[in-house]
Amino acid sequence: MLLDATNLSNLDRHRFVRLATAVGATLVAVRLTAPEDVVRERLSYQRTGHSTATFAVYESMRWRAQPFMAPAVVVDTRFALGPSIELAAALAQAQG
């Protein structure tokens, strides 16, 4: 199960934690991050997919972001994602 950036508060995330618990799924929290200048650049050009978010949308949402209440793998998306994906998968397997 993946949650996107619209799930910024612990209240938003709680329903997914309950769902994972109810179905016996392993839950591994992963928080993606990048410096503001990188976010600004990424949101400045046209992207494919469902998101049409702009930097203004990012700025309006970021005040709602709360720290995770559980341990989380923090991934700085400026760097290669492979090692972080492998870590998250290993954590899920170890817990499952």
C-alpha positions in Angstrom: 0.0 0.0 0.0 1.4 3.4 -1.0 0.1 6.7 0.4 0.9 9.9 -1.5 1.7 13.4 -0.3 -2.0 14.2 0.3 -1.7 12.1 3.5 0.3 14.6 5.4 -1.2 14.3 8.9 -1.2 11.4 11.2 -5.0 11.6 11.2 -4.9 11.1 7.4 -2.6 8.2 7.7 -4.3 6.5 10.6 -7.1 5.0 8.5 -4.4 3.2 6.4 -2.6 2.0 9.5 -5.9 0.5 10.7 -6.5 -1.1 7.3 -3.1 -2.7 7.2 -3.6 -4.0 10.7 -7.1 -5.4 9.9 -5.8 -7.3 6.9 -2.6 -8.4 8.5 -0.4 -6.4 6.0 3.1 -5.3 6.9 3.3 -1.5 7.0 6.6 0.2 6.3 6.6 4.0 6.4 8.6 5.7 3.7 8.9 9.5 3.7 10.2 11.0 0.5 11.9 14.4 0.8 13.9 16.9 -1.3 15.2 20.4 -0.7 12.8 23.2 -1.6 14.8 24.3 -4.6 14.6 20.8 -6.0 10.8 20.6 -5.4 10.4 24.0 -7.0 12.3 22.9 -10.1 10.4 19.6 -10.4 7.0 21.3 -10.1 8.0 24.0 -12.6 7.7 21.9 -15.7 4.8 19.9 -17.3 4.6 16.3 -16.1 2.7 13.3 -17.3 0.4 11.4 -15.0 -2.4 12.4 -12.7 -0.7 15.2 -10.7 -1.0 18.8 -11.9 0.4 20.2 -8.7 2.4 23.4 -8.9 4.8 24.9 -6.4 1.9 27.0 -5.1 0.0 23.8 -4.3 3.1 22.5 -2.5 3.4 25.7 -0.5 -0.2 25.6 0.5 0.0 21.9 1.6 3.3 21.7 3.4 2.2 23.5 6.6 0.0 20.4 7.2 2.9 17.9 7.2 3.3 16.1 10.5 6.2 13.8 11.5 5.4 10.1 11.2 4.4 8.5 14.5 6.2 5.3 13.6 9.7 4.7 12.4 10.1 5.6 8.8 12.6 5.2 6.0 13.5 8.8 4.9 14.5 9.0 1.3 16.1 12.1 -0.2 14.9 11.8 -3.8 17.9 13.7 -5.2 19.8 10.4 -5.0 19.4 7.0 -6.4 16.2 5.3 -5.1 17.3 1.7 -5.5 19.0 1.3 -2.1 16.0 2.9 -0.3 13.6 0.6 -2.1 15.6 -2.4 -1.2 15.7 -1.3 2.4 11.9 -0.8 2.5 11.4 -4.2 0.9 13.8 -5.9 3.4 12.0 -4.3 6.3 8.6 -5.4 5.0 9.9 -8.9 4.5 11.5 -9.1 8.0 8.3 -7.9 9.6 6.0 -10.2 7.5 
